[in-house]
Amino acid sequence: MKKIQMVDLKGQYHAIKEEVNSSIANILETSAFINGSDVKEFQKELEAYLGVKHVIPCGNGTDALQIAMMGLELKPGDEVITADFTFAATVEVIALLQLVPVLVDVEPDTFNIDVSAIEKAITSKTKAIVPVHLFGQCANMDAILELAKKHNLYVIEDNAQAIGANHTSKNGKKQKAGTMGHVGSTSFFPSKNLGCYGDGGAIFTNDDELAHALRGIVNHGMYERYHHDVVGVNSRLDSIQAAVLRAKLPKLDEYCGARRNAARKYNMAFAGQENIVIPKTVNGCSGICDTCDCHVFHQYTLKITNEKRDKLVQHLSEKGIPCGVYYPIPLHRQKAYLDDRYNEKDFPVTNQLVKEVISLPMHTELDDEQINYITSTVIGFVNG
C-alpha cells in the first residue's frame, strides 16, 4: 500500500507535470512575473467557470476577505456576524479593519453557520454577514440572503473551502459557491481543491462598481500608475501561480468528483456505526448518491461521539494514518478574540464539535486499499 497522505499534492502534480512545467518555463523566459498574461487568462477562465461577471485575483485567501470588506467601505465599529467554528482568518480580517466581530453558533450536522443565531445577533450596528462554506458545502444561502435583504446587510461569502460546489436554491436555480452574495472570496492555498504551488486568492462579484473598487485596492489603490485614488494594499496573484491554476481549473470538477467518490466510500464503510457520525450534505443524501454536487469535500469530517476522539487521533498516527482536528478551539475562546460579550451558553454546538470532530485523509489520489485500511482502523478502535 502507498504511504497515506492527508493531501497528496505530489501525486496530483505528476498528472499535470508536463503542462505545468512548460507554462512555468515560459514565464521564466518572458519574465512576466507580475500581472502577466497567465493572470489575465486565468481571471477570464475562472469567471466563465463560476458564471460570475468579475474575478479579481489577489495574493491569498485572507487578503481576499480583507479586500472584500474594504471594497464595501465597512467602517470601524461596524459589526460583522460570522461563524464561531471556522479558521481564524475569517475573524482576523474583521479585527484588523477595526470592525467588530460577532461570533455565532453553527449547525450540528452541516457545521455551517446557524441562521437563527445570525438573526438573534443582528443589531443596529450590524453591517454584514460572513457565511463560511465550511469543509466544502454552502451555508443556507437562501435564508441568509433573505435575512440580509430584510435588514439591509452585505453578504460576504468565505468560499476558501468550497470552490466548485453547487448551491441549488429553493426556486431551483443552481449557482456556484461564492457567487451568490454581494461579494465572495476564495483561497488557492496548495491543499485547497483548486490550489496553486504557493499562496493565492481571488474575489468574486457581479457588481460592476464594487469590482472597480476591488481592482484598485489590490494594487496600492492605483488605476493609473502612480495615481493613488483609494487606500489600497499590495496583493497580487503572481504569474507562476496563475499558470498552475490554469492547468488545474479544467480538472476542478474531476478533482471534486474524485473527492466525492472517496467520501462516498468512506460513508458506506461508516454507515450504521453507533459512535461515528458521517458528514451530512445539505440536500440530505449524505454524499452516498451518485448525483450529489453540493459538497466538494475539501475535508472529510466525522464526529466521534463516545469521547474517544483524542485517543483516536493518537491511534491513527501510530498506524501511519494522518488526520486533523479542524478546529480544536472555538474562536470565541481564542486569546486574540476573547470578549466579555460572549456567553458560553450561546455556543453549545461549537463547544461540542471541538470535542468530537476529526478529519480523515481526503484528496484526489486516494485509492480503495487506503480507504479500506483507514476505515477499518477507525472502526476497530472506536468500537474496541
N, C-alpha and C positions, 0 to 999 in steps of 0.2 A: 504493500500500500504506500502511495506517495505521502510525504510528510504533509500533515494538515496545517493549512494556513488560515488565519482569521480572514484575511483578504489576500488572494493570490494575484498580485499585480504583475509578477514576472510571467506567469502563465498566460495572462491576458495580453501582455506586451508581445510575446512571441507570435501570436496570431496576426498582429498588425505591424510586425517589426519592419518589414520592407518599406511599407508606406511611410511610417513614422520616421525612419532613418533618412529616407530620401527627402522628406519635407524639411527636416531639421538641417540636413546638409545644404539644401537650397537657401535656407535662411542665413546660414553661416557664410555662404558665398556672396549673397546680396547684402548682408549686414543690415537688413531692415528689421532690427530687433524690437523697436517700439512703433506701434501703430502701422505695422506693415500690412501687406495685402492679405495675409492669412487672418489677421484680426478682423479686417473688414468683411472678408468672405464668411468667416465663422459667424459673425453677427447676423448676416443675412440668412445663413443656413439655419441658425437657431430660431430666428424669427419665423421662418417657414415651418419648422418642426413644431413649434409651440402654438402657432396660429395667433401670434401677438404682433402688434404694429411696431413696437420698439424694443430692442435688446441693447443695453448699454453694458459692455464688458468692463470689468474692473479688476482690482488686484487680488481680492479674496472675498469669501462669503461674509465675513464680519464687516468689511468695508461696504459691501453691497447693502447691508441693513442700515448702516450709519448714513450712507449717502441717500438712501431712500427717505429717511427721516429728515435729512437736511433739505432735500428737494421739496418736501411737503411743508417746509418752513415751520416745523414744530418749535415752540419757544420754551426756554427754561421755566419749569414749574408745571408745564402741561403733563397730564397723566396719560400713561400708555399701559394698557392692560395686556398681559401675556401669561403664558403657562408657567407654573412653578416647576414642572417636571420636564426639563429640557437642558441643553448645553448652555453654559453661561454666556456665550456670545450674544444671545438674544437680549438679555437684560443688561449686558455690559455696555452696549452702544447707547441704550436708553440713559444710563447713568453718565456716560461720557459727555452726552449732549446736555446734561443738567436737566433732563426731563425726569419725571417721577415714575419709576416702575411700579406697577400694581400687579402683583402676582396672584393668580387664582388657581384653583384645583383643576384636575383633569378627569377624564372618564376612566373607569376601571378596566374597560375591555379594549378600547382602541388606543388608550394612553394620550389622546388628543385633548385639547382644552375643552372644558365643560362650559357650554353656552349659558346654562343657568347661573353659573358662578360669574361669568362675564357680566351678565345683566345686573346682578346684585352689586357689582363693583363699580358700575358707572356713576360718576358724579358730574357736577357742572364743570369740573376741570378736565374731564376725560376728553382726549382729542383723537386717540387711535387705538385700534385693536391689532395685536400681532399674533395671529394664529400660527402655530408651528405644526407643519405637516410631519409629525414625528414618525421615524422608523420607515417611512415610505408610503404613507397614505394621507389623504387630505382630511383636515378637520371638517366639522359640519359647516361647510361654507354657505349653504342655503340659509341656515339660521343666523350665522354670523353676519352675512350681508344684509339680511332683513333688520337685524338689530342695529347695525351701523347706519343704515338708512333712516331708521326711526329716530336715532339720536344724533344724526349728522356727524358721524365719526369716519375717519380714514381706516381702511383695512390694508395692512402691510403683511403680505404672506411671506413667512420664513420657510422657503422651499429648499433649504440646504440638503434635505434628506429624501426628497420625493420627486426629483425631476424625472419626467417620463410617466408619472402616474396620471390616470384619468379620473376626473370627477364628473359624475352624472347627476345633474340637478333634478329636483322633483318634477320639473317640466320636461325632462328627458334630454335636455341639452348636455352635450359632453364637452368638457374643456380640460386642458392640461393644468396640472397643479402649478400654481404660481401666477396664473394669468387672469384670475377672477376678481381680485381686489383692485384697489387703486394702483397698487404697485406690488411687485413680487421680487424676491431676491433668491439667489442660489449660490452655492459653493462648488468649486471644481477641485476641492482637495483630493489628492490621489485616491483615497479609499471610497470616494463617492461613486454612485452608479455611472455618472459621467465625470470622470476625474482626469485631471492633467498630470504632469510629472513635476509639479511644484505647487505653488499657490495660484488660485484664480477664482474669479466670481463673476456674477452678472446680475443686472437689474432688469426687470420686465415691466412694461406698462403700455396701455393703449391710449394714454393721454398725451397728446402732442406737446402741450405746454410743459408738462412735467418732464417729458423726455428731453426737451431742450434744456431745462434747468439741470437735469442729471448729467447731461453730456458736458456741461460747463464745470460742474462740481468735481467730476472725476479727474479733470485736467487743470488743476490750480485755478479754477474759476475763469478759464480762458475760452473764448470762442474764436478770437483772433490772437495770434502770438503776441505776448507781452501786453495784452489788453485784458485786465482782470476785472470782469464785470460783477462777479459774485465771490463770496468766500468759498474756496474750494479745498480740495485735498489732492494728493498725488497718488492715484490708484488706477493703474492701467494694466490690462492683460497683455503680457508680452507675446511676441510673435511665435516663439517656440512653443509656448503653452497652447496658443491658438491652433497651431499646426497639429499638435497631439489631439486636441479636442475635435478638430475637423476629421481626423481619421476615425475617431470613436463615435461621433454623433450618428452616422448612418447605421451603426450597430447598436445604438442605445436600446431600441425595442427588443432586439435579440438578447442583449445583456439582461434586460429586465425580465424577459421570458425565461431565461436560464435561472435567474434568482427565484422566480415564481415556481418553476419546476422543482427546484431544490426545496423550497418551502412546502410545496405540496407533499413531497416525500417525507419531510420532517413531520408534517401534520398527520399523515396517515400512520406513521410509526407511533406517534404520541397519543393518538385518538383513544379516548376511554381511560387514560391513565389518571387515577384518582387525585394525585398530588401534583399533576402537571397541567397547566392551563395554556393551550396553544393560542397564538395571536388571532384576534378577530379582525376580519375585514369589514369595511363599512357597509358592504352590500349583504353581509350576513352569511356568505358562503364559506367562510373560514379558509379561503385560499385553496380549497381542495378541488373545486371545479375547474374545468379547462378554459372557461371564458372570462375568468376574473382579470380585470385590468386596472382595478382601483388601487392595488397595492404593489409597489415595486421592490419591497423587502430590502431596503438599504440595511436594515438589521432584521434578524430573525430572533424575536424576543419572547421567551417563555416566562410564566410565573410559576415558581416553586412554592407550594402553599403549606408545606409541612415543616417549615423552619430549617430546612436543610440547604438553603441556597448557598450560604457562605462555605459550608463544607463541600458542597458540590463543585464550587469553583476550584478549591484546592485539589479535589479528586481528579477533575478533568485535567488540570495542569500536570499531575503525576502520570496521567495516561497519555500525555502528548497531545491533548486537545485544547487549543486556545479558546478563550471565551472572554466576555466582557460584561461588566455591570454598568449599564447606562440607564440611570445615573445613581450613584451611591448616596448623594447628599442633596436634599431639596435646595433650590435656590434661596428660599426664604430662611434657610439655616446657614447659608454660606457667610463667612465673616464679612466679606465685602458688601453684602446686601442685607445685613441684619437691620430690622426696622421695627420699632415698637408698634407700628400699625398692624403687624401680622399676629394672628391668633392661631395657635396650633389646631384648634377645633375646625378651622376653615380649610384644612388640608388633609382630611382623613385618607383620601385615595393616594395622594402623593406619598404621604408618610408610610403607607402600607407597601406601595410599589417599590420603594427604595430597599425594602427588606426582601423582596420576592423576585425581582426581575433578573434574568440572565440572558445574554445574547450569545448565540452559538455561531460558529463559522458560517459565513454567507458570502458567496461570490460566484462568479460565472464558471469557475473551473471545478466546482465540487463534483465528485463522481459518486456512484452508488455505493462502492466499497467504503468510502469515507463516511458517507451519511449513515450507513448501517452500523459502522463502528461507533460513531458519535451517539446515535440514538440508543443503541443497546447499552452503551456505557452510562448514559444519563438515566435510563430506566432502571438498570440494575442497581445503581447507587440510591436513587430516590426511593425505590421500593424496598431496599435492603434493610 
